[in-house]
């Protein structure tokens, strides 16, 4: 069906009962937050590996106190527009690339 300007592609709206998946996940996460935090605490104290302990500690501190601020040193012509290039090694898209 071709797009018609000014006409909704979904005139009947969302189907009844489909809910709002993001809201559903947020509600579940909040219901189980105390359990999750306690699980992270246990891993931080008794984790099988040092890496597991450090990861749990980092999460607890990051969410408890916030991430430490990151700074970037910028040099060059202060009148020129700032250009930012972000490069990642591996990310959720499954490969390397640039943003």
Secondary structure as a PSIPRED ss2 file (coil, helix, strand):
# PSIPRED VFORMAT (PSIPRED V4.0)

   1 X C   1.000  0.000  0.000
   2 X C   1.000  0.000  0.000
   3 X C   1.000  0.000  0.000
   4 X C   1.000  0.000  0.000
   5 X C   1.000  0.000  0.000
   6 X C   1.000  0.000  0.000
   7 X C   1.000  0.000  0.000
   8 X C   1.000  0.000  0.000
   9 X C   1.000  0.000  0.000
  10 X C   1.000  0.000  0.000
  11 X C   1.000  0.000  0.000
  12 X C   1.000  0.000  0.000
  13 X C   1.000  0.000  0.000
  14 X C   1.000  0.000  0.000
  15 X C   1.000  0.000  0.000
  16 X C   1.000  0.000  0.000
  17 X C   1.000  0.000  0.000
  18 X C   1.000  0.000  0.000
  19 X C   1.000  0.000  0.000
  20 X C   1.000  0.000  0.000
  21 X H   0.000  1.000  0.000
  22 X H   0.000  1.000  0.000
  23 X H   0.000  1.000  0.000
  24 X H   0.000  1.000  0.000
  25 X H   0.000  1.000  0.000
  26 X H   0.000  1.000  0.000
  27 X H   0.000  1.000  0.000
  28 X H   0.000  1.000  0.000
  29 X H   0.000  1.000  0.000
  30 X H   0.000  1.000  0.000
  31 X H   0.000  1.000  0.000
  32 X C   1.000  0.000  0.000
  33 X H   0.000  1.000  0.000
  34 X H   0.000  1.000  0.000
  35 X H   0.000  1.000  0.000
  36 X H   0.000  1.000  0.000
  37 X H   0.000  1.000  0.000
  38 X H   0.000  1.000  0.000
  39 X H   0.000  1.000  0.000
  40 X H   0.000  1.000  0.000
  41 X H   0.000  1.000  0.000
  42 X H   0.000  1.000  0.000
  43 X H   0.000  1.000  0.000
  44 X H   0.000  1.000  0.000
  45 X H   0.000  1.000  0.000
  46 X H   0.000  1.000  0.000
  47 X C   1.000  0.000  0.000
  48 X C   1.000  0.000  0.000
  49 X C   1.000  0.000  0.000
  50 X H   0.000  1.000  0.000
  51 X H   0.000  1.000  0.000
  52 X H   0.000  1.000  0.000
  53 X H   0.000  1.000  0.000
  54 X H   0.000  1.000  0.000
  55 X H   0.000  1.000  0.000
  56 X H   0.000  1.000  0.000
  57 X H   0.000  1.000  0.000
  58 X H   0.000  1.000  0.000
  59 X H   0.000  1.000  0.000
  60 X H   0.000  1.000  0.000
  61 X H   0.000  1.000  0.000
  62 X H   0.000  1.000  0.000
  63 X H   0.000  1.000  0.000
  64 X H   0.000  1.000  0.000
  65 X H   0.000  1.000  0.000
  66 X C   1.000  0.000  0.000
  67 X C   1.000  0.000  0.000
  68 X C   1.000  0.000  0.000
  69 X C   1.000  0.000  0.000
  70 X C   1.000  0.000  0.000
  71 X C   1.000  0.000  0.000
  72 X C   1.000  0.000  0.000
  73 X C   1.000  0.000  0.000
  74 X C   1.000  0.000  0.000
  75 X C   1.000  0.000  0.000
  76 X C   1.000  0.000  0.000
  77 X C   1.000  0.000  0.000
  78 X C   1.000  0.000  0.000
  79 X C   1.000  0.000  0.000
  80 X C   1.000  0.000  0.000
  81 X C   1.000  0.000  0.000
  82 X C   1.000  0.000  0.000
  83 X C   1.000  0.000  0.000
  84 X C   1.000  0.000  0.000
  85 X C   1.000  0.000  0.000
  86 X C   1.000  0.000  0.000
  87 X E   0.000  0.000  1.000
  88 X E   0.000  0.000  1.000
  89 X C   1.000  0.000  0.000
  90 X C   1.000  0.000  0.000
  91 X C   1.000  0.000  0.000
  92 X C   1.000  0.000  0.000
  93 X C   1.000  0.000  0.000
  94 X C   1.000  0.000  0.000
  95 X C   1.000  0.000  0.000
  96 X C   1.000  0.000  0.000
  97 X E   0.000  0.000  1.000
  98 X E   0.000  0.000  1.000
  99 X C   1.000  0.000  0.000
